Amino acid sequence: MNDEIQIREYEAKYAKGMSEIILSNLYTINIQDYGKEVIDHIARHFTEEEIKKNFPERVKCFVAMRNGKVVGTASMDKVKSLYGIQVDDSTNKYLVLTVFIDIKSHHQGIGRKLIERIEEYAKEIGAEELIIPASIHGVEFYKKLGYDYLNGNKELNKDGEYVLSKKLEKEKY
């Protein structure tokens, strides 16, 4: 049996596994910081059907696979607004979204592999900066990967998230 993690691009066939992982994390971990009402509101966006409908619209979505089973997901999309301000399409800033790992697989390097793949892809397309709206639970994970508070702001935003960012170095060819 091969326990190695493979990072693959999103396909609709992964939506059910992604939904299960996301909802499990929301209702087991994130609910502790945000409460049931907030999590119920967020969870509506992560049913299998909603993932199939909306994730193909994102710039890129990856899944982590182990033994043919989805064990994690992360995606990125273009920054369209920041702090309620519309952002010019020409900016090379991208959001890292929906980073979730199967609860039984936490602390095994899967999240790190997904973020590394996102960063690699972001550099390929010329992104200059990645921005992550991080949950209270997730902020320390991103800080370990070199992300820091956007503009030094260590306050939670209106959605109860910390906003972190990382400038990307240009690929040298």
C-alpha distance (Angstrom), angle and dihedral (degrees) to the residues before:
residue distance angle dihedral
M1 . . .
N2 3.80 . .
D3 3.81 111.7 .
E4 3.79 92.6 179.4
I5 3.80 116.4 127.9
Q6 3.80 117.0 -121.4
I7 3.80 120.8 -164.5
R8 3.80 111.6 -145.5
E9 3.76 135.9 176.3
Y10 3.79 117.1 -101.4
E11 3.79 119.4 -86.2
A12 3.80 125.3 175.8
K13 3.80 90.4 -112.4
Y14 3.83 88.4 69.6
A15 3.83 95.0 55.2
K16 3.81 96.2 92.0
G17 3.81 93.2 52.1
M18 3.80 91.3 44.3
S19 3.79 91.5 50.8
E20 3.80 92.2 50.2
I21 3.83 92.1 50.9
I22 3.80 94.9 45.4
L23 3.81 94.7 46.5
S24 3.79 92.2 44.9
N25 3.81 91.1 53.7
L26 3.80 93.0 44.4
Y27 3.81 93.7 51.3
T28 3.82 96.6 39.0
I29 3.81 105.0 36.8
N30 3.80 113.1 10.3
I31 3.80 93.5 45.7
Q32 3.81 87.9 68.8
D33 3.83 90.7 65.0
Y34 3.79 101.2 31.7
G35 3.81 108.6 29.2
K36 3.79 131.2 -127.0
E37 3.81 98.0 -76.0
V38 3.82 93.4 56.8
I39 3.81 93.0 42.6
D40 3.82 91.8 48.9
H41 3.81 88.2 53.9
I42 3.83 93.2 48.3
A43 3.82 94.2 42.7
R44 3.82 92.3 63.4
H45 3.81 87.9 73.0
F46 3.80 94.0 56.8
T47 3.77 106.7 56.3
E48 3.79 115.1 123.9
E49 3.82 89.5 -104.4
E50 3.82 94.2 50.0
I51 3.80 91.5 48.6
K52 3.82 91.0 50.9
K53 3.80 90.0 48.7
N54 3.82 100.6 43.8
F55 3.79 111.0 24.3
P56 3.82 95.5 67.8
E57 3.83 86.2 60.9
R58 3.80 92.0 61.3
V59 3.80 119.4 95.0
K60 3.81 90.5 -113.6
C61 3.78 139.0 -13.8
F62 3.78 126.7 -169.0
V63 3.78 132.8 -167.2
A64 3.77 127.9 -158.4
M65 3.80 112.9 -136.3
R66 3.80 130.7 -165.0
N67 3.80 120.6 -179.8
G68 3.81 91.0 -13.9
K69 3.81 93.5 -53.7
V70 3.80 128.1 112.2
V71 3.81 108.6 -114.8
G72 3.80 100.2 165.9
T73 3.77 147.7 1.8
A74 3.80 140.2 -159.2
S75 3.77 132.2 170.3
M76 3.76 142.0 -177.9
D77 3.75 135.3 -147.0
K78 3.78 138.1 178.8
V79 3.79 115.9 -85.4
K80 3.80 104.8 -111.2
S81 3.80 97.7 172.8
L82 3.76 136.7 3.6
Y83 3.79 121.7 -159.1
G84 3.80 88.3 -9.3
I85 3.81 93.2 -54.7
Q86 3.79 117.7 122.4
V87 3.79 111.0 -118.9
D88 3.79 122.1 -140.1
D89 3.84 112.0 -108.8
S90 3.78 90.1 -125.7
T91 3.82 93.7 66.9
N92 3.76 112.9 106.8
K93 3.79 96.4 -141.3
Y94 3.77 121.6 123.3
L95 3.78 134.6 -172.1
V96 3.78 121.8 -128.7
L97 3.79 106.5 -143.0
T98 3.76 142.9 179.0
V99 3.79 100.0 14.0
F100 3.79 105.8 175.2
I101 3.79 132.9 154.6
D102 3.79 127.7 -163.7
I103 3.81 104.4 -91.9
K104 3.81 92.8 -126.1
S105 3.83 88.1 54.0
H106 3.82 99.3 51.5
H107 3.83 116.5 128.9
Q108 3.82 94.1 25.0
G109 3.82 98.7 106.6
I110 3.80 96.1 -101.3
G111 3.81 94.8 119.7
R112 3.79 89.9 48.5
K113 3.83 90.7 52.1
L114 3.80 91.5 49.9
I115 3.81 93.0 49.2
E116 3.81 91.0 46.6
R117 3.82 89.2 52.6
I118 3.81 91.3 48.5
E119 3.81 90.3 50.2
E120 3.80 91.4 47.9
Y121 3.81 91.6 51.2
A122 3.81 91.6 44.3
K123 3.80 90.4 55.4
E124 3.82 90.3 48.3
I125 3.81 90.3 58.2
G126 3.80 94.4 43.5
A127 3.80 100.0 -104.3
E128 3.77 112.9 168.5
E129 3.78 99.2 -167.5
L130 3.79 139.6 17.1
I131 3.79 119.4 -150.2
I132 3.79 122.9 -162.3
P133 3.78 125.7 -165.2
A134 3.82 95.3 -151.2
S135 3.76 127.5 -161.6
I136 3.79 118.3 -126.9
H137 3.81 87.9 -105.1
G138 3.82 94.5 48.8
V139 3.80 103.2 45.4
E140 3.83 96.6 91.1
F141 3.82 91.4 50.4
Y142 3.81 91.2 57.4
K143 3.80 93.0 44.3
K144 3.84 88.4 57.0
L145 3.81 87.6 55.9
G146 3.80 93.6 55.3
Y147 3.81 101.1 -92.3
D148 3.78 119.2 135.2
Y149 3.79 136.1 -172.9
L150 3.79 111.3 -70.7
N151 3.81 108.3 -107.5
G152 3.82 88.1 -7.7
N153 3.82 90.6 -72.1
K154 3.82 107.9 150.5
E155 3.82 93.5 177.0
L156 3.78 125.4 108.4
N157 3.80 113.0 -107.7
K158 3.82 124.5 -128.4
D159 3.83 89.2 -82.2
G160 3.81 92.0 54.6
E161 3.80 93.7 -106.8
Y162 3.77 134.7 123.0
V163 3.78 113.6 -126.7
L164 3.79 113.5 -138.6
S165 3.78 131.0 176.7
K166 3.76 142.5 -170.9
K167 3.78 127.2 -161.2
L168 3.79 112.0 -135.7
E169 3.74 123.6 -137.9
K170 3.78 116.4 -126.5
E171 3.78 116.6 -104.9
K172 3.77 110.9 -108.5
Y173 3.78 114.1 -135.9
